[in-house]
Amino acid sequence: METLKKEAIDAISKLPESADADDIMYRIYVIDKIKKGQEAVKEGKVISVESLKEEMKSW
């Protein structure tokens, strides 16, 4: 498994030279959220589509 640091460096290196600090921070933020989502799935911390649809009715 690739470390977060290596993933961040790789993602940043793929950004255009015109990228600003917000672009870099957003890219790292997305990587972090994806990793946390993958961990949640591995730990079974998910809900079914049906449960989500029911929850959305109250929005």
MDTraj code that builds the backbone (N, CA, C; nanometers):
import mdtraj as md
import numpy as np

residues = "MET GLU THR LEU LYS LYS GLU ALA ILE ASP ALA ILE SER LYS LEU PRO GLU SER ALA ASP ALA ASP ASP ILE MET TYR ARG ILE TYR VAL ILE ASP LYS ILE LYS LYS GLY GLN GLU ALA VAL LYS GLU GLY LYS VAL ILE SER VAL GLU SER LEU LYS GLU GLU MET LYS SER TRP".split()
xyz = np.array([
    [0.0847, -0.1183, 0.0000],
    [0.0000, 0.0000, 0.0000],
    [0.0893, 0.1247, 0.0000],
    [0.0540, 0.2152, -0.0852],
    [0.1311, 0.3386, -0.0975],
    [0.1015, 0.4314, 0.0202],
    [0.2037, 0.4987, 0.0702],
    [0.1827, 0.5895, 0.1829],
    [0.1111, 0.7157, 0.1355],
    [0.0459, 0.7805, 0.2293],
    [-0.0245, 0.9040, 0.1977],
    [0.0719, 1.0075, 0.1405],
    [0.1906, 1.0134, 0.1965],
    [0.2893, 1.1102, 0.1490],
    [0.3230, 1.0848, 0.0020],
    [0.3467, 0.9592, -0.0336],
    [0.3788, 0.9265, -0.1729],
    [0.2614, 0.9568, -0.2652],
    [0.1403, 0.9245, -0.2199],
    [0.0215, 0.9541, -0.3007],
    [0.0061, 1.1042, -0.3213],
    [0.0297, 1.1812, -0.2158],
    [0.0174, 1.3266, -0.2253],
    [0.1206, 1.3833, -0.3221],
    [0.2440, 1.3373, -0.3105],
    [0.3498, 1.3844, -0.3999],
    [0.3155, 1.3502, -0.5445],
    [0.2676, 1.2284, -0.5675],
    [0.2298, 1.1870, -0.7024],
    [0.1152, 1.2733, -0.7557],
    [0.0133, 1.2961, -0.6728],
    [-0.1014, 1.3762, -0.7154],
    [-0.0595, 1.5203, -0.7451],
    [0.0243, 1.5761, -0.6600],
    [0.0703, 1.7140, -0.6798],
    [0.1549, 1.7244, -0.8059],
    [0.2368, 1.6254, -0.8303],
    [0.3226, 1.6304, -0.9496],
    [0.2421, 1.6262, -1.0790],
    [0.1196, 1.5738, -1.0727],
    [0.0346, 1.5663, -1.1914],
    [-0.0458, 1.6942, -1.2150],
    [-0.0450, 1.7841, -1.1173],
    [-0.1172, 1.9099, -1.1341],
    [-0.0418, 2.0001, -1.2320],
    [-0.1148, 2.0884, -1.2985],
    [-0.0457, 2.1813, -1.3889],
    [0.0415, 2.2793, -1.3103],
    [0.1399, 2.3353, -1.3769],
    [0.2302, 2.4313, -1.3114],
    [0.1544, 2.5524, -1.2573],
    [0.0390, 2.5809, -1.3134],
    [-0.0402, 2.6955, -1.2696],
    [-0.1226, 2.6669, -1.1440],
    [-0.1150, 2.5448, -1.0902],
    [-0.1927, 2.5092, -0.9714],
    [-0.1528, 2.5972, -0.8537],
    [-0.2532, 2.6365, -0.7766],
    [-0.2247, 2.7176, -0.6585],
    [-0.2411, 2.6329, -0.5323],
    [-0.2220, 2.6944, -0.4169],
    [-0.2280, 2.6219, -0.2898],
    [-0.3645, 2.5570, -0.2689],
    [-0.4718, 2.6245, -0.3102],
    [-0.6054, 2.5663, -0.2959],
    [-0.6192, 2.4384, -0.3777],
    [-0.5652, 2.4370, -0.4983],
    [-0.5693, 2.3172, -0.5824],
    [-0.4962, 2.2015, -0.5144],
    [-0.3809, 2.2308, -0.4586],
    [-0.3006, 2.1287, -0.3923],
    [-0.3728, 2.0758, -0.2684],
    [-0.4263, 2.1650, -0.1867],
    [-0.4964, 2.1237, -0.0658],
    [-0.6208, 2.0426, -0.0989],
    [-0.6918, 2.0823, -0.2042],
    [-0.8121, 2.0088, -0.2436],
    [-0.7753, 1.8684, -0.2885],
    [-0.6692, 1.8544, -0.3651],
    [-0.6275, 1.7229, -0.4139],
    [-0.5923, 1.6319, -0.2955],
    [-0.5216, 1.6849, -0.1976],
    [-0.4862, 1.6053, -0.0796],
    [-0.6109, 1.5713, 0.0015],
    [-0.7036, 1.6655, 0.0119],
    [-0.8301, 1.6432, 0.0820],
    [-0.9068, 1.5269, 0.0188],
    [-0.9152, 1.5260, -0.1134],
    [-0.9875, 1.4196, -0.1838],
    [-0.9206, 1.2843, -0.1600],
    [-0.7892, 1.2799, -0.1679],
    [-0.7167, 1.1550, -0.1419],
    [-0.7487, 1.1049, -0.0013],
    [-0.7487, 1.1943, 0.0962],
    [-0.7777, 1.1576, 0.2348],
    [-0.9189, 1.1020, 0.2482],
    [-1.0162, 1.1665, 0.1864],
    [-1.1550, 1.1218, 0.1966],
    [-1.1749, 0.9860, 0.1303],
    [-1.1083, 0.9628, 0.0181],
    [-1.1176, 0.8330, -0.0489],
    [-1.0592, 0.7242, 0.0407],
    [-0.9431, 0.7511, 0.1007],
    [-0.8800, 0.6530, 0.1897],
    [-0.9711, 0.6213, 0.3090],
    [-1.0309, 0.7242, 0.3674],
    [-1.1202, 0.7022, 0.4812],
    [-1.2438, 0.6230, 0.4397],
    [-1.2941, 0.6490, 0.3204],
    [-1.4077, 0.5722, 0.2698],
    [-1.3718, 0.4267, 0.2487],
    [-1.2554, 0.4011, 0.1941],
    [-1.2102, 0.2641, 0.1736],
    [-1.1940, 0.1914, 0.3068],
    [-1.1419, 0.2601, 0.4069],
    [-1.1265, 0.2004, 0.5396],
    [-1.2630, 0.1692, 0.6004],
    [-1.3594, 0.2585, 0.5827],
    [-1.4940, 0.2366, 0.6355],
    [-1.5570, 0.1125, 0.5716],
    [-1.5372, 0.0960, 0.4423],
    [-1.5906, -0.0216, 0.3742],
    [-1.5268, -0.1486, 0.4309],
    [-1.3949, -0.1470, 0.4476],
    [-1.3253, -0.2642, 0.5026],
    [-1.3757, -0.2998, 0.6414],
    [-1.4124, -0.1962, 0.7197],
    [-1.4592, -0.2176, 0.8565],
    [-1.6090, -0.2427, 0.8631],
    [-1.6748, -0.2431, 0.7490],
    [-1.8187, -0.2691, 0.7453],
    [-1.9038, -0.1522, 0.7906],
    [-1.8463, -0.0346, 0.7937],
    [-1.9186, 0.0850, 0.8373],
    [-1.9891, 0.1493, 0.7182],
    [-2.0860, 0.0772, 0.6647],
    [-2.1601, 0.1241, 0.5483],
    [-2.3084, 0.1030, 0.5723],
    [-2.3913, 0.1687, 0.4918],
    [-2.5348, 0.1463, 0.4981],
    [-2.5832, 0.1072, 0.3593],
    [-2.6972, 0.0428, 0.3543],
    [-2.7505, -0.0018, 0.2266],
    [-2.8111, 0.1166, 0.1506],
    [-2.8287, 0.0971, 0.0218],
    [-2.8908, 0.2000, -0.0614],
    [-3.0333, 0.2254, -0.0129],
    [-3.1019, 0.1200, 0.0243],
    [-3.2396, 0.1338, 0.0721],
    [-3.2458, 0.2196, 0.1987],
    [-3.1519, 0.1959, 0.2902],
    [-3.1469, 0.2761, 0.4136],
    [-3.1183, 0.4222, 0.3829],
    [-3.0307, 0.4459, 0.2889],
    [-2.9984, 0.5823, 0.2503],
    [-3.1195, 0.6520, 0.1887],
    [-3.1928, 0.5809, 0.1037],
    [-3.3133, 0.6389, 0.0423],
    [-3.4151, 0.6767, 0.1486],
    [-3.4317, 0.5912, 0.2485],
    [-3.5249, 0.6210, 0.3571],
    [-3.4798, 0.7443, 0.4355],
    [-3.3510, 0.7519, 0.4624],
    [-3.2975, 0.8661, 0.5357],
    [-3.3157, 0.9952, 0.4557],
    [-3.2967, 0.9870, 0.3255],
    [-3.3088, 1.1059, 0.2405],
    [-3.4508, 1.1603, 0.2355],
    [-3.5496, 1.0784, 0.2590],
    [-3.6893, 1.1241, 0.2574],
    [-3.7135, 1.2298, 0.3654],
    [-3.6342, 1.2252, 0.4718],
    [-3.6530, 1.3217, 0.5802],
    [-3.5799, 1.4540, 0.5563],
    [-3.5048, 1.4622, 0.4489],
    [-3.4313, 1.5841, 0.4212],
    [-3.5228, 1.6866, 0.3691],
])
top = md.Topology()
chain = top.add_chain()
for i, resn in enumerate(residues, 1):
    res = top.add_residue(resn, chain, resSeq=i)
    for name in ("N", "CA", "C"):
        top.add_atom(name, md.element.get_by_symbol(name[0]), res)
traj = md.Trajectory(xyz[None], top)
